[in-house]
Amino acid sequence: MNDFDFFAGRWNVTSRRLIKPLSGSGEWEEFPGFTVATRHFDGAASVDEIVFPTKGFSGMTVRMYDERAGQWAIYWANSATGRLDTSAMVGGFEGDRGEFHGEESVAGRRVRCRFVWTVPGAGAARWEQAFSEDGGRTWETNWTMDFSRA
């Protein structure tokens, strides 16, 4: 619990996203964003809304801590689709690094997905998303977000 307390507040975001994940392409796009995160349930929940002004969509993340399991479940909603992805990313933190696993749909097929959060200091954080087509033996990082305190 309280692992995402660091994230409460306002952040500027620099995103780098692989244009065609799992295609062998190395072409990336970079775009700005900003987010506001809030803490709930005495640290057992974290919610943020992220806006990507140059991309024309926003997202919302809901994170819930299951004290019995000792793990977080992370859910994503996207303004472009108007849907909440109910397939959770599940995991937790060890020190300043959090790792979360689940599945994602890419080009009509289900693949393994991994989020990695790192928190190098009070005014910075980094999120990475990677996909695996081979059950988690190898990973392709396809999206990174570098957060700086606004």
Secondary structure as GFF3:
##gff-version 3
##sequence-region A 1 150
A	DSSP	three_ten_helix	5	7	.	.	.	ID=ss1
A	DSSP	beta_strand	9	18	.	.	.	ID=ss2
A	DSSP	beta_strand	28	40	.	.	.	ID=ss3
A	DSSP	three_ten_helix	41	43	.	.	.	ID=ss4
A	DSSP	beta_strand	45	52	.	.	.	ID=ss5
A	DSSP	beta_strand	57	66	.	.	.	ID=ss6
A	DSSP	beta_strand	71	78	.	.	.	ID=ss7
A	DSSP	beta_strand	83	94	.	.	.	ID=ss8
A	DSSP	beta_strand	97	106	.	.	.	ID=ss9
A	DSSP	beta_strand	109	121	.	.	.	ID=ss10
A	DSSP	beta_strand	124	132	.	.	.	ID=ss11
A	DSSP	beta_strand	140	149	.	.	.	ID=ss12
###
